[in-house]
Amino acid sequence: MEIQLKKGVLEICVLSALERGESYGYKIISDLQGIIEISESTLYPILKRLEAGGCLTTRTAEFSGRLRRYYKITRLGLSKLKAGQNDLMEINQIYKKIFKGRI
């Protein structure tokens, strides 16, 4: 998959996982397992970028003696998710027309 397209798809997948509620890195990866492959080295820059863009907020809490960072989607993040879903639906329609149901 072309890198920019995959980057956008991954962001939408991460936002979608967070739409269900606050979560942390390993849980996000687990939630996306079977949907799309994402590693920690890919996820954390996405989370950082989304946070810097105002799409996520974070908090840190202790869990089993270690600090864990929790991520929560913001209103801006929800808007980005909705726009991304619309874009993906549009792309899906284009693929269907191009390949006439062969995929």
C-alpha positions in Angstrom: 0.0 0.0 0.0 1.3 3.5 -0.9 2.9 5.0 2.3 0.8 8.2 2.5 -2.5 6.3 2.0 -1.5 3.7 4.7 -0.5 6.5 7.0 -3.9 8.0 6.7 -5.6 4.6 7.1 -3.6 3.9 10.3 -4.6 7.2 11.8 -8.2 6.5 11.2 -7.9 3.0 12.7 -6.2 4.4 15.8 -8.9 7.1 16.2 -11.6 4.5 15.7 -10.0 2.3 18.4 -10.0 5.3 20.7 -13.6 6.2 19.9 -14.6 3.3 22.1 -12.9 4.8 25.0 -9.7 5.8 26.6 -6.9 3.3 26.0 -3.1 2.8 26.0 -0.6 1.7 23.3 -0.5 -2.1 23.8 -4.3 -2.2 24.0 -4.7 -0.2 20.8 -2.4 -2.6 19.0 -4.4 -5.6 20.4 -7.7 -3.9 19.4 -6.5 -3.5 15.8 -5.1 -7.0 15.5 -6.8 -8.8 12.7 -7.9 -5.5 11.1 -4.6 -3.9 10.2 -1.0 -4.7 11.2 0.6 -2.0 13.3 3.7 -2.2 15.4 4.7 -0.1 18.5 7.3 1.7 16.4 4.5 2.8 14.0 1.8 3.4 16.6 3.6 5.8 19.0 4.6 8.4 16.3 1.0 8.3 15.1 -0.3 8.9 18.7 2.3 11.7 19.1 1.2 13.4 15.9 -2.5 13.1 16.7 -1.9 14.5 20.2 0.1 17.4 18.7 -2.7 18.1 16.3 -5.3 18.3 19.1 -7.0 15.0 18.2 -6.0 13.3 21.5 -5.4 14.1 25.1 -3.2 12.0 27.4 -2.9 11.3 31.0 -0.4 9.2 32.9 -1.3 6.7 35.6 0.5 4.0 37.5 -0.3 0.4 36.6 1.4 -2.5 38.3 4.2 -0.3 39.5 4.9 1.3 36.1 3.6 4.5 34.5 1.2 4.0 31.6 0.1 6.7 29.2 -3.6 6.7 28.4 -5.0 8.4 25.2 -8.4 9.8 24.8 -10.0 11.2 21.6 -11.1 14.8 21.5 -13.9 16.5 19.6 -11.4 17.4 16.9 -10.3 13.8 16.8 -13.9 12.7 16.4 -14.3 15.2 13.5 -11.1 13.8 11.9 -12.4 10.3 12.3 -15.7 11.1 10.6 -13.9 12.9 7.7 -11.5 9.9 7.4 -14.4 7.4 7.4 -16.1 9.4 4.6 -12.8 9.5 2.6 -12.4 5.8 3.0 -16.0 5.1 1.8 -15.4 7.3 -1.2 -12.1 5.5 -2.0 -14.0 2.2 -1.6 -16.6 3.3 -4.1 -13.9 4.3 -6.6 -12.3 0.9 -6.3 -15.6 -0.9 -6.8 -16.2 1.1 -10.0 -12.7 0.6 -11.3 -12.6 -3.2 -10.6 -16.3 -3.8 -11.1 -16.6 -6.1 -8.0 -13.5 -8.1 -8.8 -11.9 -7.3 -5.5 
